[in-house]
Every structure is written in C-alpha cells, then in structure tokens.
Amino acid sequence: MASKLAVVIPARNESDRLGPVLAALPDRLPGFDSIRVVVVDDGSGDATATVARRAGAAVVRHRLNLGKGAALRTGAEAALRAGCGVLLFMDADGQHQATDIPKLLLPLQTGRADLVLGCRAFSGQMPAAMRLGNWGLSGLFQVLFGRRFRDTPSGMRAMTAAAFRKLRWDASGYAVETEMLVRAARAGLKVAEVEIETVYHDTFKGTTPADGVKILADMVRWRARR
C-alpha cells in the first residue's frame, strides 16, 4: 500500500466550522509518509476557501454548487493525481472527529478491507428523524442488495486508491455514500465497519426528507439495473 494519505473534505459555506476541523487533523500517522488535506469548496459564498488555504490545505474549487457526490469525486481525483494511495473522507462541519481516523484506517493497513465505513454511534445525540431515516435506508439496502451495513449514509469512510477506481460513482448529491456500497458489493470489495463518534450541530446536516426519498428511488433504480 502506498504511504501517502489524503483527507478529502467537501465543504460549502463552512468558514465558521472548517478551521477547527482542519486544526484537529493529525500531522502524521503510523504507516504513512505524509498526509495531504484536500478541501473541495463546492460553490461557497463565504470564506471557506480562504480558511482552508490558511490552514495549509490544498483547495479545489467548484464555481457552482455541484453537490456532495461531485465534490467527493473531485477531491478523490485530485488526491490520486497527487500520488495518494489511501483516501479518507470526512465532513467539514465538525460532525466527524479526527481522533477516529487511525481506527478507520487500520482495516486498510492490515489488508482486511478495501473500504471502511465509519458507523455513527446511534445514541440519543443523533436527531430522531436522522436515526429513523438511516435505519430505514440501511434496512432497504439489505433487502435490495443482500448486504447489511449498520449505517449506509455515513459520510466518514476510507478506501484504497484501487478501490476508488472501482467505485467511481455517478451520484452528485447525497446518494453518493449508498452508491459507493452498491458498487462495492458488485465489485466484490471487502468492506469493514468501525464505530465512530459524532457531534451534531444541526438537526439536519444539510439533508432533508426529500433527500432520503431520492436515495430510496436511486436504490430501486440501481437494483433494477442489476
């Protein structure tokens, strides 16, 4: 496995929260020669890009808001061009904790997985509507695709560069996490889950019930193409 890690962070109008997220990232990790932080500014109207650059991150900017899936794809492709062999995705708003990064990477480093999902602890802190929606989407995924994951929509995850090349997703919005798992199942990739801690600053972290319905419809469409 290559020894260069990329932390890819999609961000839109996150100038207030992005700074502490970047400051908490580790400077080095066992098994990696270097860590490259890539922030994708997805059409922000605030100082998100400036905050990222001041923190030393590489910034790729979408002039228009293209959606989370598009931002993740842009960031991953930029990381691969920079020679990174492992990609870790996390959110810009402080929901995901940098202290969970080592255990998310461990299954990749030991060869036990090609893709690792951060499974959010379903404690009382997670908004009830989000818990219900995630439970429903994860259950439907099992019905349609025959594989059970505890938290299919979780945005904190890691993968090898080789896995990304097999997972190149089309989704531009919030269906991206689910599409990754559909493609992983069809490609026979090894997927592991590790529990992570989360902090919820918003009742809905950028998503709405309509996004959940869209993800559901996409799953049915992907299943029909099987």
N, C-alpha and C positions, 0 to 999 in steps of 0.2 A: 504494500500500500504506500502511495506517495505520502510524503511527510509534510505537505502544506495544506493547512486547513483554511477554509473560507467560511466566515459567518455572514450570511446573507440576510439583510433586514429590509423588507419592503416598508415604505413609510409615506404617509400622506398627511400633511398638516399636523406633524408630531413634534414641532420645535420645542414645545414645553416639556415633553417627556423623554425625548430621544437622548438628550445629554446624559442623564443618569444611567440609561440603559447602556450606552457606549462606554461610560466610565467604569462600569462594573465588569466589563468583559476582561478575561484574563490576557496577560501579555504573552504567556507561554503555557504549554500543556505537554505532559509527558507523551512521547511518541510523535511529536510534530516539531519540525524545524522552525516553522513560522506560522503566524495567524494573520490572515488578510480579512479585514472587515469591509464588506461591500454594502452600502446603503443605496437602495433604489428609491429615488424621490419620484413618486408616482403622481406628477402633476400638482404638487403642493402650491398653495397660495401664500405660504408663510416662509419662515427662515429655516425650514427643515434641512435643506442642502447646506446652508451655511453652518449650522450646528454640527452636522456630520463631518464637514471638512475640518472644522476647528478641532474636532476630536481625533483627527488623523485617519478617518475612514475614506476609502475610495468611494466616490459618488457617481452613480449613473442616473441621469435624469430623463424622465418622460415629460415632454412638454404638456401633454394632456393626460388626464387620469384614465389609465387603461385597465385598471383592476388589479387585484392582488395576484391572481394567477399569472398575468402578464408580467408583473413586477418580479415575481419569483423567478420566472423563466429568464428574464433579462439579467437578473443578478447571478443566476447559476451559470449562464453562458459567459458572462464577464469573468467569473471565477475560474472557469475552465480555461479561458484564454490566458489567464494569469498563471496557469500551471497547477492549480489546486486539485488535489486528489480526493478530498473529502469536503462535503458541503453540509453546513448546519444552518437551518432556517429558524428564525425567531422573530417575534413581533417587536414593533418599535415603541409600544405604549407602556412598557413595564410589566405586562402580564407575566411574561416568562422570566425566570430567574437564571442569571449566569452561573450560579452555583450548581445547577443541574447539568451543565454542559459536559463535564467529564463522564458522568454515568450514562449520558445519552450516546457518547462516542465509544464507550467501551465495547459494546457488541460488534461494532465495525472493526475496531482494532484487533479483536480476538478472532475475527472471521466467522462469528456466529450469525451475523446478519449483513444484508446489503442495504437495508433501510430500517431505521429505528424511529418509532413513534413515541413522542412524549405523551403519556397518558395522564391527563389532569386529575388530580385528586378530587373526587366528587363529594366535597364537603359542603357544609352549609354556606360557605362563602360564595360558591358559584350561584349566580342568579337562577331561580327555579325554572324559569322559562328556558334558559340555556341548558340546564340539566335534562329537561324533558325532551328538548329538540335533539340533543346529542344522543340520548338513549334511543330515540326513535330512528335516527339516521343509522346508527350503528347496528340496530336490530334489523333494519331493512337491508343493509349491506349483506348481512349474513344470509338472509333469505334469498337474495338475488344472486350472490356470488359464492356462497358456501364457505366463507371465511369469517371468523369472529374477531373483531377488534373492539376494545373497550371504548375507544374514543376516536372514531374515524375523522371528525373535523379538526382535531388538534393541529395547531399551526407550528408547534415546536417539534422538529424532526431532523434527522440527519441521514445522509446517504453517501455512498461512494460515487465518484465521478462515473464509474462504469455503470452503476445503477441509474444515474440520471440520464445517461444516453438511451436507456431502455424505457425510461418513464416520461420522456419529453411530452408534456401534456398540452392539450389544446385549450383547456378552460382558461378564461381570462379573469373570472371572478372568484367567488368563494367556493365554488365546486372543485377547485384545484386539489385540495387535500384528498377528497374522495376519488377523483380521477387517478391520482397517483397510486392509490391502493388497488383500483381496478386494473391498472396497467401492471402493477407489481404481481397481482395474482395471475394474470395471463402470461407474464414473462417467467413465472416460477421463481421469483426472487425470495430470498429469506428475509422475513420481517420480524422484528422483535419490538416489544413494548416495555418501556420503563416508566415508572410513576414520577411525575414532576410536580412541583409546587407552582401555584399560580396566584396572582393578585389581580382582582377585578376592580378596575377604576370606573367602569361604565356598566350599566345594566345590559346593554347590547354592545359588544365590542365591534362596532362597525357593521354588524349584521342585523337583519330584520327577519320576521317570519316569512316574508316573501323570498328571501334568500334560501331559507330552508326548503320551501316548496320548489324553488328552481333546482336545488341539489337533488331533491327527490325525483323530479322529472328527468334530470340528466342520468341518474342511476338507472331508471327504467329504460331510457334510450340506449345506454351503454350495454345493458343486459340484452336488449333486442338485437344488437349487432353481433352478439357472441356467435 
